[in-house]
Amino acid sequence: MEFDPFVLSRIQFAANISFHILFPSVTIGLGWFLVYFRIQYLRTNDKSWEYAYFSWVKIFALTFALGVVSGITMSFQFGTNWPGFMAKVGNIAGPLLGYEVLTAFFMEASFLGIMLFGKDRVSERVHLISTVLVAVGTTFSAFWILSLNSWMQTPAGYEIRDGIFYATDWWQIIFNPSFPYRMTHMLLASLLTSAFMIAGISAWRILKCKDGPSTWLLLRTSLIAAAVFTPTQILVGDLHGLNSLEHQPAKIAAVEAIWETGSGVPFTLLGMPNEETKTTDYAIKIPKLASLVLVHDAEGELPGLDQFEGEHPPVAAVFWSFRVMVGVGMLMLIMSWYGCWKLWRNSTFSKIYLRLLAPMAFSGWVAVLAGWYVTEIGRQPWVVYGLLRSRDVVAEHPPEVLLGTLIGYLTLYVFLLISYIGALAHLSSKPPRSGVVMHEYHLNNQGRS
């Protein structure tokens, strides 16, 4: 069997980034949840909030550590597998990655120790400030990484001399046309990922009768947060889609499997895109809905894949990734709104609801990965959209070497992911600490019958 070094390098980078993004998608949002827990404790002097904080700061630290390790491995890939990228775009990518280290990573690493070990060693104010700075650091990290990624999607503020990219306007590079939408979309995705991880683990603890002083408090807080963030994310996603239609029409054509340019285009709910016949088999369509959603006009014209022959992404992967993302988002909306409705009515959560909610601890990961695949696969065949092709920057390593390292990476990542989930289960299975006063409010005994 023959292997294409380009395909193997793409699979390897996809494996690296898929594993890495799991952890920042938790820490970015969880950092701000920890800030909220700390402020609530200082405001109310309720020990339940402090218990919530110190329970989840351990998970934050574990997740942060894996994010750092996997991020370093991913950055090495630019040199080992994609040297042409840094050779041509390094004048722009290098500074942005450097800013991420200087303004974000150092801040997170410096103050994380105070978050973990500063209790009774520093004042409450210093401890709160440290928590805020770590949360700001995680957000800054996302800012710089997404600025670079967005620039690769919608390049601006550059010039090309002898095939090399040079910066002409850093303001345009950083705040390129798609950056505001991607940044907001990712922050909300991380907040939702964290909210459902907190809600799912809290539901699991209740079902296992391991609920501690703050379990019901955490469940209530995370459900309310998810109920607010989910519809907001849907709105931002719509705006993001309109921006992509303007700057990356081939991606939207693949997302919707629009094979031919036309007006009043139907929305394909489900189907099997077939690139050989340029049709979608077994399609379930809603008339004119794609035009209505994307251009807000039922008779609006949408570009089809026929306009991008040979320069559009693989349709099936983008088509299905988008539908997985939207499907998980709709499930999040239903679960969070139903939970908030039960809270508003002061009703008891059934065991069925808690059993459905528990596995949704990792629903954010599924949605983030699906959304990331839409973004990255949807950019192909370009590494810098419309300017630099992915195939032109790959290293020509022997296929056997690439296959061996790919297998090594996958084996290690599976082991680390299983270990991480096992550590979460261990931390979540611990009984309440002795001497901690249980939080008294009307939800304390729900879900046990």
Secondary structure as GFF3:
##gff-version 3
##sequence-region A 1 449
A	DSSP	alpha_helix	5	21	.	.	.	ID=ss1
A	DSSP	alpha_helix	24	44	.	.	.	ID=ss2
A	DSSP	alpha_helix	47	80	.	.	.	ID=ss3
A	DSSP	alpha_helix	83	100	.	.	.	ID=ss4
A	DSSP	pi_helix	101	105	.	.	.	ID=ss5
A	DSSP	alpha_helix	106	117	.	.	.	ID=ss6
A	DSSP	alpha_helix	124	153	.	.	.	ID=ss7
A	DSSP	beta_strand	158	161	.	.	.	ID=ss8
A	DSSP	beta_strand	164	167	.	.	.	ID=ss9
A	DSSP	alpha_helix	170	174	.	.	.	ID=ss10
A	DSSP	alpha_helix	179	207	.	.	.	ID=ss11
A	DSSP	alpha_helix	215	247	.	.	.	ID=ss12
A	DSSP	alpha_helix	249	255	.	.	.	ID=ss13
A	DSSP	beta_strand	262	263	.	.	.	ID=ss14
A	DSSP	beta_strand	267	274	.	.	.	ID=ss15
A	DSSP	beta_strand	279	286	.	.	.	ID=ss16
A	DSSP	alpha_helix	289	295	.	.	.	ID=ss17
A	DSSP	beta_strand	301	302	.	.	.	ID=ss18
A	DSSP	three_ten_helix	305	308	.	.	.	ID=ss19
A	DSSP	alpha_helix	315	344	.	.	.	ID=ss20
A	DSSP	alpha_helix	351	357	.	.	.	ID=ss21
A	DSSP	three_ten_helix	358	362	.	.	.	ID=ss22
A	DSSP	alpha_helix	363	377	.	.	.	ID=ss23
A	DSSP	beta_strand	382	384	.	.	.	ID=ss24
A	DSSP	beta_strand	388	389	.	.	.	ID=ss25
A	DSSP	three_ten_helix	390	393	.	.	.	ID=ss26
A	DSSP	alpha_helix	399	429	.	.	.	ID=ss27
###
